[in-house]
Amino acid sequence: MRKKTLNNLVKDYYLSFEYKSLREETKEKYQYFLHVLLETKLVDNASKLGDTTCTMITSLMAKQAYNVWCDRGIHFANHIMSVARIVFHHAMEMEQVKSNPFSNVKRRTPEQRKVVWTKQDVKDFLDTAYSEFKYRNVGLIAQMAYEWCQRLGDMRVLKWSDVDLDMQKMHIEQSKRRAEVFLPISDELT
């Protein structure tokens, strides 16, 4: 029997029920992170991680790969680690491997963002955005996100059919939880 490489494990994961039941947006992110995982070359190894026999991948190799990814950002590295753990967990359930080398790697905690805008900062930003017509859309999105405490991505995909100016309400489907919410539109925003 031919030994499975990490490429083979990822292909098997793509065929799994767990992967197929993910949202399309999540699938795309997983594919990107898994591509990075498979293309990773470790310092002392000329071959790609994807070409390595999965039973030969050690916790040390996983730690070295994580360090390579951290050079591109801790959040980025943590995302790849999460998906790598999922693939190996699936492989363990399918009895393709006996252990998950990524489960022993301790993830780093990124520094907390400490920039908090004051009300004056927000006012200055909105004054600048609304002062020139070409920036008005950015100002409107920022003002909606600020007033409603919603994600910028959710503000960006709004349609006129979501707006009820007579009732001063906005209908939004939140991307993270898929919750439907109706938000009040202030007089200033209207």
ABEGO torsion letter per residue (X at the ends): XBBBBAAAAAAAAAABAAAAABBAAAAAAAAAAAAAAAABBBAABABBAAABBAAABBAAAAAAAAAAAAAAEAAAAAAAAAAAAAAAAAAAAAGABABBAAAABBBBBBBBBABBBBAAAAAAAAAAAAABAAAAAAAAAAAAAAAAGBBAAAAAABBAAABBAAAGBBBBBBAAAGBBBBBBBBAAAX
